[in-house]
Amino acid sequence: MKILDRATAHFEKQEIKRIEVPEWGDDNGNPAIIMCEPFTLADRKALLKYAQDDDMEFLVRLVIMKALDDVGNKIFDLSDKPILMNKVDPSVILRLANEISATPTVEDMSGN
């Protein structure tokens, strides 16, 4: 097996992340659940131009780009950006962006 084959096999093993957001919980106290597919270099490239001008816009656009509901539909779109930038707790946006873009360790992927 070629190294490239092993590299793509490694990437394919990464699971869709499930992120709990207790701050955005429902009326019953259940946390909001946000799903996201693994963060790729193509994602990073698409967002990089925003990181150079405005770190906060980069974070919000990352959340908009990657946040999915439990069936794989995007939760946000660009029309939500002003609200996410001005009317949402920035610490929650920062935590979400960090969790979305985090790369799993070998231990994480092996279940340890």
N, C-alpha and C positions, 0 to 999 in steps of 0.2 A: 504494500500500500504506500503510495506517495505521501510525502509530508503534507502537501496541499489537501489530499483526501482526508488525512488525519485531522488537519486544522478545521476543515469544514464539518467533519463528524463531531469534533469537539463543540463547535458553535451550535450545531443542531441539537445537542444534548441540553442546551440551556433551555430552561422552562420559562413559560410566561410567568412573570412575577405577579404576586397578589399583595397589594399594599393596603393595609387598614388605615383609615383616617378617622380616628375617634372624634376629632374636632368637628367633622361634618356628619355626625351621626344622625340617624332618623329619630322619629318621635318615641321609639321604643328603646332608645339607647344603643342600638346596633351601629357600629362604625360604618362609614361609607367604605366601599371596597372599590379600589382602582386596580385594574389589571394593566400590564404593559409587556410588550414583546421586548426581547433583548435590544439594548442600545447598540447601534452599529457605527462604523466609521462614516457611512453615508449620512446617517442622522447627524453626526457631529459636524460633517462638512456643510450640511444644509443650515445648521444653526450658527456656525462659526462667525459669519459676518455680523451677527447680532452681539456676540460676546465681545467683539472688538469695540463696539460703540457703547453698549449698555448691558452690564451683567444681569440686571433684573429682567430686562426683556428677553435675554437668552434663557433664563430660568422659566419664565412664563411660556415662552414659545416651546420649550422642551416639554413642559406639562401638556400644553395643547396638542403637540404632535404625537405624544406617546400614550396619554391616558385613555384607557378603553373601559367599557362596561363589561359585565360578565359574559356577554355574547360576542364581544369583539368590536363593538361600535365605538367610534370616537365619542368621548364625553364632551369635549370642548371643541370650538372652532375659533378662527381668528376674530370673529365678531365678539367673542367673550374676553378678548385680551384687555380692553379698558377696565372691565369689572375685576378681572384677576389682578391687574396691576394696582388698582386703587381701592378695592373694597373687600379684599380677601387677605387674611392674616399672612404676612410675608414669611413668617417662620414655617408655616405649613407648606407654602409653595417651595421654599428652600429644601425642606425635608423630602417632599415628593420628588423634586428634581434630583436630589442626591440619591434617593433610592432607585429612581428610574435609571439613572446613568451608572449606578454601581455595577462593577463587574464581579461576578461570583468567583470565589476562590476555588481551588481544587478541592478543599475540604467541604465547601458548600455543595459542590457538584457531586461529591461522593457520598453525601448524606451524613457526614461526621459533624 
